[in-house]
Every structure is written in C-alpha cells, then in structure tokens.
Amino acid sequence: MTAGANVSTALHPFAGNTSTAGSRLVNDLPGGYWQHDLADHVLLVNNYFPPSTLLEELRVALPKLLGSYPSPHQQIAKQIGELIEQDPNRLVVCNGVAEIIPVLLRGLGLRIAVPTPSFNPYEYTALPGRLVRFPLSAPSFDLDVDEFASFVEKTDVDAAIVISPNNPTSRVVGKEKLVKLATRLGERGKMLLLDESFVEFADLGHHESLESDLDALSNVVVLKSLGKIYGSCGLRVGYVLSSNTAFAERLREFLPIWNVNSLAEFFLSRIGSLRSEAEASWKQVRADRDNLFGLLSSIPGMIVIPPHANFALCRTPDEWPDGPALADALLERHRILVRHNSGKTMGEGGRYLRIAARRAADNQRLVDGLVETAAAIAGRRDEVS
C-alpha cells in the first residue's frame, strides 16, 4: 500500500520520517497506513477484490453517496441476509467486528474464556474479573477443543471465544471440532462466540463455517468482518449471526440506527452478483499465502507455522534481533511494515512476527528485506563489540 509523499506529509505528522519506529506506527496508530509511503504487510485484506468494475461504479456513485444518509439498520440487515442466505432477523449489522466487541463484553458484561494469543480487543475489552485465558502451546498454537471445553466447563464464564482461522496464529479449527466444542458448551448453558472473519481464506473456505449449522447450535454466535475477504476494510462493515433472535435484538438495542455508511451499503448491494470474482480472489490469496510460507520457510532458523488465513506467524531465528527492533529497522531501511507480537499474551511474543501475504513480488521483497535487515543489525553489533 503506497501513497504519494506530498499526500503523506500533508495528512500525517509521521509522514516522510523514515526513522519512525514500526512498533509506534502499529501500536500507537493501528491503522491509517495509507497515508504513508510504505509496503504494508500488517493489514489483513484481500488484494484481488473488489474488481475494477465495482471500483468504477463506486467512483460514479461517490458524489451522490457522500451527500446521502444510508438506509437504517434493518434494511442493511436484509442486504447481508440476501448475501449470506440468512434470515435478517438473525443478523446484527456492525461497523466492523470491533464495534460489536464492546457491546458483548461491556454492554452485556459477558464473562469470557479466550484462547491466547488472540485478537487483542477480545482480551482488552473484557470487564475486570470477567476474562480467563487459555494459553495455546508452541510450536503450532493449535486449539485442542477437548482441553478447552474441559477448561471452560470448570470456569464461571458465560461464553468462550474462538477465532477460526485464529489471529495471529493463522490456524483454523476444523468444523467437526467446532461442532463438538459448541455442543459441549451448550450442554453447560454456555455460548460459543465464533469469529469467522478469515474463514474464506482457509483451504476448505466457507465449508469450515458454522453459519449453516446454527439451527442445531443455538448457543453459537458467529461474528464476521466482511472487510477482510472483500478487500474493503475501510468501509467498516460486518455482522453478528445467531439463531437466537431475542439475543440478536438485544444487541441491536446498543447500536445506532445508522451504523453503516452509504458507501458500505452501496458496496453490499453489488457484491452479491460478484460471487465468482470473489471466489477467484480467495483462491489467489491462498496461493499468495502459500508463496509467503515457502519463502519464509527458506530462511535458515525461521520457524513458520503453516498458515490457513491470508497471513503467517513466524518465530525469528535466535540470532536475529527481537521483533520490535527488527520491525523498526525493516521500516527504516526498506519502508516495509510488519507486526511484531510483543504485545500479545504469549510466550516469547517479542520473537514472533505476523506477516500479511501480498503478491509474490511483494512477498519476495519482504523476505529479502528481512534477511538484509537482520544481517545489517548483526553487523552493527559486531562493529560495536
């Protein structure tokens, strides 16, 4: 992702400052990277969608959309319901999953169990005393659903949270395992909050989803960001899906009548007719992910967890600098932005990088930059010693 230097300088105080720490950009400003002249391997987005035809439609409609209110919540729910073939009464439309997390964890005050490492807002938004963590073990960080179910059954929580594929580990939890987990939790009167924002990038795609099983699994609540799979993170649109319509209605009470903008509404009205284009884009994203995995795995000493989403989690070689130092130097030397995991609840988080897959040429540039940067830092250390 790049932006002209004149635009960057005008819009952002850090623009043009090549010594700006990567950790500061990522942790202090988790977004807005379009304002910088850099290669963004942090944003987890589909680079092959939307197609140019839809972009042109958006361009033509932009003046009218900017001056218009969007439709109210229930109308947007109908659009999404048509897109995913679900009853709109089961849907809660949200301004990205990030909008609904505070509703669930603060508005409803849910007590939750979270496998860690996880998407930070699930941990940080929970009210004091209403979060228990279930540590996942290296090297794969896979979720053992039997152990997790036993753990949750022994704790005083209302719900368990699972992200599949998980962020930051990029590992999917198979559908049969999720059904097993949901069933056990349901028998104890506990919910499963299942974030499926990356599931289309998994090898089996939407077949790993529980959306079609909600009639039999009334305790499952699916959370979904559409920005990841449709290349539209800036539009901020997602949904919650539950067969428990009373629960869905309760969530809606916390949201404004207009929480999705007109651009997002227009976008939703068009993507239903672009299913084949979307499927093709997800296939290409998988290919880029596999390409990134292969390139990273070729680095001596690098441990790369086989990824299922559109990004990879890797542990850097022991002789390399830690994640924050490496990320900072990579940005300074090559204008490439990656996310280190020192802020995650995980052992040795500072040694792990989460890297978004891009096109093959971008992936190669990233890997070359990582190797060169690590060598350069080691060289400076040798000079000092």
Sequence and secondary structure as in RCSB ss.txt:
>XXXX:A:sequence
MTAGANVSTALHPFAGNTSTAGSRLVNDLPGGYWQHDLADHVLLVNNYFPPSTLLEELRVALPKLLGSYPSPHQQ
IAKQIGELIEQDPNRLVVCNGVAEIIPVLLRGLGLRIAVPTPSFNPYEYTALPGRLVRFPLSAPSFDLDVDEFAS
FVEKTDVDAAIVISPNNPTSRVVGKEKLVKLATRLGERGKMLLLDESFVEFADLGHHESLESDLDALSNVVVLKS
LGKIYGSCGLRVGYVLSSNTAFAERLREFLPIWNVNSLAEFFLSRIGSLRSEAEASWKQVRADRDNLFGLLSSIP
GMIVIPPHANFALCRTPDEWPDGPALADALLERHRILVRHNSGKTMGEGGRYLRIAARRAADNQRLVDGLVETAA
AIAGRRDEVS
>XXXX:A:secstr
    HHHHHHH TTTT TTS HHHHHHH  S GGGSSSEESSS   TT S HHHHHHHHHHHHHHHTS    HHH
HHHHHHHHHT  GGGEEEESSHHHHHHIIIIIS   EEEEES  HHHHHTS TT EEEEE  TTT    HHHHHH
HHHTS  SEEEEESS TTT     HHHHHHHHHHHHHTT EEEEE TTGGGSTTGGGG  GGGTTT TTEEEEEE
STTTTT GGG  EEEE S HHHHHHHHTTS S  S HHHHHHHHHHGGGHHHHHHHHHHHHHHHHHHHHHHHTST
T EE   SSSEEEEE  TTS  HHHHHHHHHHHH EE EE TTSSSTTGGGEEEEE   HHHHHHHHHHHHHHHH
HHHHHHHHH 
